[in-house]
Amino acid sequence: MKITLICPYKYPYAFGIRTLSALLKEKGYQVNLLFLPIDHWEKYNKKIVDQVAEIAGDSSVIGITLMSMFINTVASLTESLKNRCNIPIVWGGAHPTVAPNESLKFADMICISEGETSFVTLLEKIKKGEDIANIAGIWSKRNNSIFSTPPSPLVRDLDQLPFQDFDCKSHYLLVGDDILKMNDEIARNFLGTTYLTIASRGCPHACAYCINYRLNELHKGDRRIRKRSLDNLYKELVEIKKKTPFINNIWIDDDMFFVSYSTEEIRDFCGKYKENISMPLSISGATAKSLTKEKLEILVDAGLSATRIGIQSGSARTLAMYKRVQNNDEIIRAAKLANQYKKSLRVTYDIIVDNPWELEEDLITTLKFLSRLPWPRSISVRSLIFIPGHISIRNGKKRRYACQ
């Protein structure tokens, strides 16, 4: 049974769909993984769609991952493929999770939240010719009726999942207007020199601008942090070092890495990492409270060269709007601690701008707070983007948008 998976993002870091592809291959499915990088305001032309249809033409299912900003792009692609192929199209990712009803205006089915269990179950039922109406995590439509289900149970033992699929023999990449079969040279140009992976999942917080807000709602608060063992992570990095020798940077893009792992777990991992991987290391997921001198010393010695601390705003009013619990004095403490390693460690602080409900005094408060951070400092300024999914009330008016 052949499955075609499609990713429209311009960056090559597609952890979710690469992991899903590896899982399907492990279960015996033939998988083609198409990377079709495009700006989210553009649409694929006829030549590109024809090539997608040709590659996917003998598939049993087509799966497409998307975030909300890609809705128009992916909706257009879906419509065009339906005009060429009689193949069920399933959407997954952030947008179907926050806007399932809208997504089903275009897709035949959607996968909400994490898909390793639900998508595999869907394929097994399709293969057996069984009814797909009540699969947890899969929404479908029939005769203009929507069959909705709760999300599938979360995968608790992440070590049981395979490593990401980086086998370019079954991968394709859009270059210009041509979809090329991936080879080592094309993969090298697409991937660059950084390898991204994720060690833990889940976040105990529910900041209003984050997808975790919606996921915590879906799973009724049962999204406690789940983590891979750092031995499992180490084995992944050893494997990728052999498969892709052009990689020379590792990026662990977690929400809660420093919370998830103890000092002893990090010490054991870093010992092996320094001896056998020995590449510059970037780790997201540093919170002010979880950043300790012990963990930093071990990680910096092993090659930690960059980390991130979320601030988003220095204004108590704005933080309350974001439902974000934050101690600014704790952030200053963590910043001063990290600054002790400034010769080898770069710390980036995330800030959100373009919030239409922020006042000038809120922005001034944030600027004053940023001025307290020690030099050198790197500020990452992110524009607030609104996505469907929740009703938010401002000035007595309801708006069907929430922050992410």
N, C-alpha and C positions, 0 to 999 in steps of 0.2 A: 504494500500500500504506500503510495507516494504522497508526500505532503510538501507544499511550498509555503515557506515563511518569508514575509517581506518586512523590511525595516526602512523607513523613509528618512531617517536622521542623517545629518551631514557628518556627525562625529561617529567614529567606529566603535565607541564603547556602548554596546548593546547587551548588557549583562543578562537581562531577562530572556530575550529571544535566543541568545547563544546557549544559555543553560537549557532552555526548553528543547532546542534543536539536538543538543547532546543527549538529553533524556529520551527523546523519540528514537534516535539512532540506537541507543542502548536497548530499546524495546523492540527493535527489528524493523522500524519504519525507514523508508527511503526519504531523505529530506534534502530539498534544495533550499538554500538560504540566500535570498536576494537583498543586497544592500543597494538602495536606490536613493542616494543622498540628493536632497532638494531643499531649497528655501521654503519655509512653511507658507509663504504667500503665493507660490507658483503651483502650476499643475503640469503633469506629464503630457508630453505631446503624443500624437498618434503613433509615431515611429517607436517610441519607448513602450507604449501600452501594447503594441503588436508583439514586441519582443517578450514582454512579460507573459502575455497570453500563450506564446509559443512554448516558453520554458515550462509554464505551469499547466499546459493543456491536458496532460495525462494525469494530473493530480486528483486525488480524492477530496482534498480539502485545501483551501488557501487561507492562511492566517496572516493578519496584518496587525502590527503593533503601532499605537499612535498616542501622542499627547494632544491636548485640546487645541493647541495652535495649528495642528496639522489636519483638523477636521475637514476643511474644504478640499485640501489636496487629496486626502485618502478617500473622501466621499466620491470625488471625481474619478479616481482610479478604480474604485469599486464598481461604479456604474459602468465604466468602460469595459471592465473585465466581464461583467455580467452580460454585456452585449456580444461578447466573443466566446465566452465559455459557460457551460452549464455545470458549474462547480460551486458548492457551498463556500461562502466567504465568512470567516470568523474574525471579528475585531477583538483585540486584547490591549491591555495597557492602561494608562492613567485615564484617558478620556472615556472609554466604555465603563470604567469603574465609577466615575463621578456623574456620567450622563448616559445611563443605559437606554432609556427610552428614545432619546435623540439618536443614539448610535444604531438602534434597530430600525430606524427609517431607511438606513442604507445597507447595513450588514444583515446577513441571514441569521447569524448568531453572534453573541458576544460572550467573552470570558471576563468575569469581574474578579478583582483582587488577584491573588497569585494563581498561576495557571498550571503548575506542574501536575496536580492531581486531576483537576476538572477537565483540562484539555485532553489528557491521556484517556480519561474515561469516555469522553465524547468520541474519540477516534475508535475506541474499542467497540462502542455501541454501533457506530456507523459501519464498521467492518462486519459486524454480526447481523446487521439489518434490524437492530432493535430500536425501540422508541427512545427519543432523546429529550423528551419533554421535561423530565424531572431530575436532571443531572445537577448536583450542587455546583454553583458557580457558573453555570451556563444558562444564559437567557436566549430564548428563541421566539420566533413568531410563526403563526399558522392561521390562515384565514383571517388575517387582520387582528388576531388575538396574540397577546404577548404572554409567554410562559416564563415567569420569573421565579428564581430560586435563591435561597441564601448562599453565601459563598461557601466553597468547599473548606473542610478543616485545614488549618495551616500545617505545613510540614514542620514537624518539631525537630527531627534529627536531620539537620542540614548536611551532615557528613555523608548521608546516603545518596545525595544528589551527585551526578557526574560533574566534572569540571566543564567549563565553557567550551563550546564547539569552535575551534580554530582550525579545523581541517578544511583548507581552502579548495580541496578537490570537488567539494559539493557546493561551493559558494560562487556567487556572481556579484559583479559590481558595475554600477552605472558610471560610465566615463563619457562625458559629453552627452551624445544621443545614442551611444552604443552600450549594450549590456554585455560585459566581457566575462568569460569564465576566469575565475580567480587563479592566479599562479603565485609563486613566491615573490616575484618582482612587483606584481600588482598589489599583493597583500602588504608588502613592505611600504609601498607608497601610501596606501590607504591607512594603515595602522599607525605609521610613524614609529617612534621609539619608546612609547609608553604603553604599559600593559595595565589595564584597570580590572580590579576584581572587588568583590564584596565579601566580608567575613561574617557579618551578623545582619539580622533583619529585625525590624520592629523598633518602635520608639514609645516610651511611656508618656510622652507629652502629646498635646493635641493643638499645636499652633495653627491658627486659622488660615495661614497662607500655605500650609503644607498638605501634601496628599495623605500624610499620616492621619490628619483630622478625619478624612472620609473613611480610611481603612479602620481606624479605631471604632468608628460608628458601626461599620459593617460587621466587625467581629466582636461587638459588644464589650469592648475593653480587654478582650483576650489576646492582645498583641504584645504580651511581654516579650522582652528581648530574647531572640533565639540566635544562637551562635554556633558556627562551625568550630571544631577544635582547631587550635593554631597549628597542630601537626598536619591536619587536613589542608589548611591553607599553605603550609610550607611545601607539601607534596605537589600542590597545584603549581606553585612558582618554580619548583624544580623541573616539572614537566614542560611548562611554557618556555623556560630558558633553553631547553633542548629543541623544542619545536620551532621557536622564533628567535634565532640567535641575534637578530638585529634589535631586539628589545633591550634597552639599557636603563629604563626607569620603571619602578613599580608604584602603582597608585591604589591604595586601599580606600575605597570611597564609601565608608560606613557613616551612618547617622550617630552611632554610639560606641565607637571602637574603644575609647578610653574608659567608658563605663562597663562595657561587656567583659573585658579581660583583666584579670588580676595581675599584680606585679610579677608574680612567679610564672604565670602563663607567658607573659611578654618576655621575661628573662630567658626562658627556655627557647621560645621562638627566635629571639634575636641572636642567640648563640649560634644556632644552625644557619640562620639567614646570613649573618656576617661571614661565616666560614664558606658557605656553598652558593649563595646567591650574590651577595656583595654588589648590590646596585643602589643608587640613590632611591630613597623611599619617601613617598608622600602618603600621609594618612589624614583623611577627613574625620569628622566626628569627635573633635575635641570640645568638651564643654568646660567652662571655667572651673566648676567644682571637681571635675574628674581629672584635671591636669595636675599631676603630682611630680615632684622633683625626682622621685625614684624611677617612675616610668619614663620620664623625659631623658634622664641620664642613660638608661639602658637603650632606648630607641635611637637617640642621637649617636651613641657609640656604634650602633649597628648600621647607620647610614640615613637616619631620618633627616630629611632636608627641607620638608615643608609640611605644614599642618594648617587647619582652618578653625576659627572660633566664630560662631554665630553671635552677632550682636543685634542686627536688624534695626534697632533704634535705641537711642539713649533716653528717649522720652517715656516717662511712666504712663502718660495718657495713650501714646501709640502702642506701647507694649500691652496695655490692657485691651486695646482694640484687637490686637493679634492673639489675645488669650495666652500670652507668653509669660512664663514665670522666670524672672531674671534678676539677679543681684549685680548691679553695676560695679560695686566695690569688689565683688568676687572676680569679675572680669579683669579689673585693673591688677589684682593680685596675680592672676594667671598670666597676664601679659608681661608683668615684670619678671615672673619666673621664667617664661619662655625666652625673654630677652637676655637672660644669662647665657644663652646658647646662640646668640645672634651671629656669630662667626660662621656657623654651619646650618642654622635653622631659620627658615623664612616663615613667618606667621601671617596669614591672611585673615582679615576680619570682614565678615559679611554684613552689608547694610542694604536695606530695602528703601527705594525711593519711588516717586510717582504714585504715592498714595493720595487720592483726591480728598480724603478726610483729614489729612494731617494739616496742622496749622503752622504758620511760619515760626511760631515759638517752639513747636516740636522739633523742627529742623535745626533751629539755633541750639536747642538743648543737646541734640545729637552731635552737632559739630563741636560743641564745647566738651562733650564727653570724649570724642575721638582725639581731641587735642591732649588729653591726659594719657593716651597710650604712648609707651616709650618708642623712640626711634631705634632702628629702622622699623617701619610698619607698612604693611600693604593692605589697602582697602579695596574690597570687591563690591562694587555698587551694582545691585540688581534691581531691575524695574519690576514693580508689582504688576502681575498679569492676572486678569480675572478669568475664571473658568466656570462653566455651569456646575450645578451640584447642590447648592444650598440656598436658602432664603436668608439674606442679611438685611437688617433694618437700619436705615440711616435717616435721620430727620423725619421719622414717622413714615417713611416710604419703604415698601418691600422691593428688594432687588434679587432676582434669581441668580446670584453670583456669589462665589466665595473666593477668598484669596488663596493662592498657592505659591 
